[in-house]
Amino acid sequence: MSTTMTAAPQEIQPRKSFRDVWIITIGHALTHWYPATFYLLLPLIGKELGLNYSQIGLIMTCQYIAGAISNVPGGMLVDTVGKKGLLMAVSLFWVGFPYLLMGMAGSYWMLLFCISLVGIGNNLWHPTAIPTLAQRYPERKGLVLSLHGMGGNAGDALAPLAIGALLATFTWRQIVVMNVVPGAIMSLLILAYLGTLTLGSKKKPKPAAAEEQGQSVKEYAQGLRGLLANRVLIMLTVSSAFRSMTQTTLLTFLPVFLAYEMGFNPFWVGLAMFLLQAAGFAASPVAGHLSDRMGRRRIIMSSMAMTAMVLLAMVFAGKSTAFVIFIAALGFFLYAIRPVLQAWLLDATPKNMGGTSIGMLFGMQAVGSSIGPVIGGFLADRYGLLSTFWFLAATIVIANLFIFFVPASVMAGQGKE
């Protein structure tokens, strides 16, 4: 009895430290910083290259097609190989480096190639980082994933604000080159603290076996068959695809609407995008904590319903001040959903298949994200930019319908819905 009582605190002690949570969260912020920078630069790139709305939408479609293709193999790599710290560092570097090439791109096709590389690197991060956090904090899954999500919101919020100010002095090509530096530095820090490097003469503590250990091909194949038969996983991933369709199309065309239709300069466009993401930053921990206590389904369905209502309000507001005011409300409800979906998915799937589960989730999200901007661009060319916001309201309603039909049961002992 005494042995058991003394061993238990030693086993759970590493899970009490939030140091790794903050390191992973900062890394996540940078994986979002880069795409958020690009959204703000899209109107400038579009004008320089003479692109129409459909061509602008195709740029983001290429990024998410590459992400959709790479997500599931990325999850397989995580679950079979392990080495999560190393994979996170590689992912972060891979996200930033193509922007260096983009700064030298002279053609539309080279731009599409660079943004596709970003899609591959960006989608290796989530199958690695999210299961790591969920395994270390199983009873606080919603909270720690929401903190991780806050990092993404922080990157999304600060990037347009900073880049909008920098555009007063630098060209967009200069900015994408400078942008490589923070990602490279953070990659080294992740390697030092979570990967395989050592700092000076001090050896890095050995990571938890469950987080770094791989599995055999036979074991993985058995787990994969179980995932493909998991109805909760299927319904959540399809719902998340429509939610991501909403989010990505919004991020693609909201800056374009503000710049082209409302006449905002880059600084004010950046400020509006900051409001969108800052509201999401505030909503994420609240939603994550409430989902741990009240259940995942209730939080997701209410947030999606409010997202649809705010989008419709923006359509009716048109080119007025109210349109800008609604942006913050939209960010609050739209981004509250993201960490709760991730926590629910990990509740319902085995721990040793966490990377593949998250890979499937983000793979389907990438499919939705690749389709949305092209449809939004087509609607904008034919019916005007406001028609795109009608489309967004419809996609988030469809996403909510899939949540409604998610089976009521989850794996025993894995948390609430």
MARZANU-968954 format. One line per 3 residues: number of its first residue (from 1); their letters; for each residue y negated, z negated, x of C-alpha. Coordinates in steps of 0.25 Angstrom, whole numbers, plus 5000, padded with zeros to 4 digits. Layout:
NUM) A) Y Z X  ...
This chain:
1) MST) 5000 5000 5000  4990 4996 5011  4993 5009 5019
4) TMT) 4990 5017 5006  4977 5010 5004  4972 5012 5018
7) AAP) 4976 5026 5019  4970 5031 5006  4955 5028 5010
10) QEI) 4958 5036 5023  4963 5048 5015  4951 5049 5006
13) QPR) 4940 5045 5016  4937 5059 5021  4934 5063 5006
16) KSF) 4923 5053 5005  4914 5060 5015  4905 5071 5010
19) RDV) 4901 5077 5024  4910 5088 5022  4905 5091 5008
22) WII) 4891 5092 5013  4895 5101 5025  4903 5110 5015
25) TIG) 4892 5110 5005  4882 5115 5016  4891 5126 5020
28) HAL) 4892 5130 5005  4877 5130 5004  4876 5140 5015
31) THW) 4887 5149 5008  4878 5150 4996  4865 5151 5005
34) YPA) 4869 5165 5010  4871 5171 4996  4859 5164 4990
37) TFY) 4851 5170 5001  4856 5184 4998  4853 5183 4983
40) LLL) 4839 5181 4986  4839 5192 4996  4845 5202 4986
43) PLI) 4832 5207 4979  4826 5210 4993  4839 5217 4997
46) GKE) 4839 5224 4984  4825 5230 4986  4827 5233 5001
49) LGL) 4840 5241 4998  4835 5247 4985  4847 5241 4977
52) NYS) 4848 5240 4962  4853 5228 4954  4867 5233 4954
55) QIG) 4867 5235 4969  4862 5221 4971  4873 5216 4962
58) LIM) 4883 5223 4970  4879 5216 4983  4883 5202 4976
61) TCQ) 4895 5209 4970  4900 5213 4984  4899 5199 4989
64) YIA) 4907 5193 4978  4918 5204 4978  4920 5200 4993
67) GAI) 4920 5185 4989  4930 5188 4978  4939 5195 4987
70) SNV) 4938 5184 4998  4939 5172 4990  4954 5171 4987
73) PGG) 4958 5174 5001  4948 5164 5006  4954 5153 4997
76) MLV) 4968 5157 5002  4963 5156 5016  4958 5142 5014
79) DTV) 4971 5137 5007  4980 5143 5017  4973 5141 5030
82) GKK) 4964 5129 5028  4953 5127 5038  4942 5125 5028
85) GLL) 4931 5121 5037  4933 5134 5046  4934 5143 5033
88) MAV) 4921 5137 5028  4914 5139 5041  4919 5154 5041
91) SLF) 4914 5156 5027  4900 5151 5029  4898 5160 5042
94) WVG) 4904 5172 5034  4894 5170 5023  4882 5170 5032
97) FPY) 4886 5181 5043  4885 5193 5033  4871 5190 5030
100) LLM) 4868 5193 5045  4874 5207 5043  4867 5208 5030
103) GMA) 4853 5207 5037  4857 5219 5045  4862 5227 5033
106) GSY) 4855 5240 5030  4863 5245 5018  4868 5241 5005
109) WML) 4882 5242 5009  4881 5233 5021  4874 5223 5012
112) LFC) 4886 5224 5003  4896 5222 5015  4888 5210 5020
115) ISL) 4888 5203 5006  4903 5205 5005  4905 5197 5018
118) VGI) 4897 5186 5012  4906 5186 5000  4918 5184 5008
121) GNN) 4913 5173 5017  4906 5165 5006  4919 5164 4997
124) LWH) 4927 5158 5009  4919 5146 5008  4922 5141 4994
127) PTA) 4938 5141 4995  4936 5133 5007  4925 5123 5004
130) IPT) 4928 5119 4989  4942 5115 4991  4939 5107 5003
133) LAQ) 4929 5099 4995  4938 5098 4983  4950 5092 4992
136) RYP) 4941 5082 4999  4935 5077 4986  4945 5079 4975
139) ERK) 4939 5068 4965  4924 5073 4967  4928 5088 4967
142) GLV) 4917 5092 4957  4906 5084 4965  4909 5089 4979
145) LSL) 4911 5104 4974  4897 5102 4968  4891 5097 4981
148) HGM) 4897 5110 4987  4891 5118 4976  4878 5111 4979
151) GGN) 4878 5117 4993  4880 5131 4987  4868 5128 4977
154) AGD) 4860 5123 4989  4862 5136 4997  4860 5144 4984
157) ALA) 4847 5137 4981  4841 5135 4995  4844 5149 5000
160) PLA) 4835 5157 4990  4824 5147 4992  4824 5148 5007
163) IGA) 4826 5163 5008  4815 5165 4998  4806 5158 5007
166) LLA) 4811 5166 5019  4809 5179 5013  4794 5177 5014
169) TFT) 4796 5178 5029  4809 5185 5032  4816 5198 5027
172) WRQ) 4830 5196 5020  4837 5202 5032  4831 5192 5041
175) IVV) 4835 5181 5032  4850 5185 5030  4851 5185 5046
178) MNV) 4844 5171 5047  4854 5166 5036  4866 5167 5045
181) VPG) 4862 5155 5053  4864 5143 5044  4878 5148 5040
184) AIM) 4882 5149 5054  4878 5135 5057  4884 5129 5045
187) SLL) 4897 5136 5048  4898 5129 5062  4895 5116 5055
190) ILA) 4906 5118 5045  4916 5121 5057  4911 5109 5064
193) YLG) 4913 5099 5052  4924 5106 5044  4930 5116 5053
196) TLT) 4938 5116 5066  4927 5113 5076  4923 5100 5083
199) LGS) 4910 5094 5086  4908 5091 5101  4920 5081 5105
202) KKK) 4922 5076 5091  4934 5082 5084  4932 5085 5070
205) PKP) 4941 5077 5060  4953 5084 5055  4950 5089 5041
208) AAA) 4959 5085 5029  4972 5092 5029  4971 5096 5014
211) EEQ) 4959 5104 5017  4963 5111 5030  4978 5113 5028
214) GQS) 4983 5126 5024  4996 5130 5016  5007 5140 5018
217) VKE) 5007 5153 5011  5018 5149 5002  5011 5137 4997
220) YAQ) 4998 5145 4995  5005 5155 4987  5011 5144 4978
223) GLR) 4997 5138 4976  4991 5152 4973  5001 5155 4962
226) GLL) 4997 5142 4955  4982 5145 4956  4984 5159 4950
229) ANR) 4991 5152 4938  4980 5142 4937  4972 5144 4924
232) VLI) 4961 5135 4927  4958 5142 4940  4959 5156 4933
235) MLT) 4949 5152 4922  4939 5144 4932  4939 5156 4941
238) VSS) 4936 5166 4931  4925 5157 4925  4919 5155 4938
241) AFR) 4919 5170 4941  4910 5172 4929  4901 5160 4933
244) SMT) 4900 5167 4947  4896 5180 4940  4885 5173 4933
247) QTT) 4880 5166 4946  4881 5178 4956  4874 5187 4946
250) LLT) 4863 5177 4944  4861 5175 4959  4861 5190 4961
253) FLP) 4851 5194 4950  4842 5181 4948  4835 5184 4961
256) VFL) 4833 5199 4957  4828 5195 4943  4818 5185 4949
259) AYE) 4813 5195 4960  4814 5208 4952  4810 5204 4938
262) MGF) 4802 5192 4940  4795 5196 4953  4799 5183 4961
265) NPF) 4797 5184 4976  4808 5179 4985  4804 5165 4986
268) WVG) 4803 5163 4971  4816 5170 4969  4822 5160 4979
271) LAM) 4816 5148 4972  4822 5153 4959  4836 5154 4965
274) FLL) 4834 5140 4971  4832 5135 4958  4845 5141 4953
277) QAA) 4853 5135 4964  4845 5122 4965  4849 5119 4950
280) GFA) 4863 5122 4954  4863 5113 4966  4859 5101 4956
283) ASP) 4869 5105 4946  4881 5106 4955  4884 5091 4958
286) VAG) 4881 5087 4944  4891 5097 4939  4901 5094 4949
289) HLS) 4900 5079 4947  4901 5080 4932  4913 5089 4932
292) DRM) 4920 5078 4940  4918 5069 4929  4916 5077 4916
295) GRR) 4926 5089 4919  4923 5103 4925  4924 5111 4912
298) RII) 4913 5104 4905  4903 5105 4916  4906 5120 4918
301) MSS) 4906 5124 4904  4892 5117 4901  4886 5123 4914
304) MAM) 4891 5137 4911  4885 5136 4897  4872 5132 4901
307) TAM) 4872 5143 4912  4873 5153 4901  4862 5147 4893
310) VLL) 4852 5147 4905  4856 5162 4908  4853 5166 4894
313) AMV) 4840 5158 4894  4836 5166 4907  4838 5179 4900
316) FAG) 4829 5175 4889  4819 5170 4898  4817 5183 4905
319) KST) 4806 5185 4916  4800 5171 4913  4798 5158 4920
322) AFV) 4809 5152 4911  4819 5161 4918  4816 5155 4931
325) IFI) 4817 5141 4925  4831 5144 4920  4836 5147 4934
328) AAL) 4837 5133 4938  4844 5129 4925  4854 5141 4927
331) GFF) 4857 5136 4941  4860 5122 4936  4871 5126 4927
334) LYA) 4876 5138 4934  4879 5131 4947  4884 5118 4941
337) IRP) 4897 5125 4938  4902 5130 4951  4907 5117 4958
340) VLQ) 4913 5112 4945  4921 5125 4944  4926 5123 4958
343) AWL) 4930 5109 4956  4938 5113 4943  4945 5124 4950
346) LDA) 4950 5114 4961  4954 5104 4951  4964 5114 4945
349) TPK) 4970 5120 4958  4978 5114 4969  4971 5108 4981
352) NMG) 4978 5117 4991  4974 5130 4984  4959 5125 4983
355) GTS) 4954 5137 4992  4961 5147 4984  4957 5141 4971
358) IGM) 4942 5141 4975  4944 5155 4981  4949 5160 4968
361) LFG) 4937 5154 4961  4927 5160 4970  4935 5173 4970
364) MQA) 4933 5174 4955  4919 5170 4957  4916 5181 4967
367) VGS) 4922 5191 4957  4913 5186 4946  4901 5186 4956
370) SIG) 4904 5200 4961  4904 5206 4947  4892 5199 4941
373) PVI) 4881 5205 4950  4886 5219 4948  4886 5217 4933
376) GGF) 4872 5210 4933  4866 5221 4942  4871 5232 4932
379) LAD) 4866 5224 4920  4852 5222 4927  4851 5237 4931
382) RYG) 4854 5241 4916  4848 5230 4908  4839 5222 4917
385) LLS) 4841 5210 4925  4840 5200 4913  4853 5206 4908
388) TFW) 4860 5201 4920  4857 5187 4915  4864 5190 4901
391) FLA) 4876 5194 4909  4875 5180 4917  4875 5172 4904
394) ATI) 4888 5180 4899  4895 5177 4912  4893 5162 4912
397) VIA) 4898 5161 4898  4911 5169 4901  4913 5159 4913
400) NLF) 4911 5147 4903  4922 5153 4894  4932 5153 4905
403) IFF) 4929 5138 4908  4932 5135 4893  4946 5141 4894
406) VPA) 4950 5134 4907  4963 5126 4904  4960 5111 4902
409) SVM) 4969 5106 4912  4967 5104 4927  4977 5100 4938
412) AGQ) 4980 5085 4937  4972 5076 4945  4962 5087 4949
415) GKE) 4950 5082 4941  4943 5086 4928  4939 5099 4921
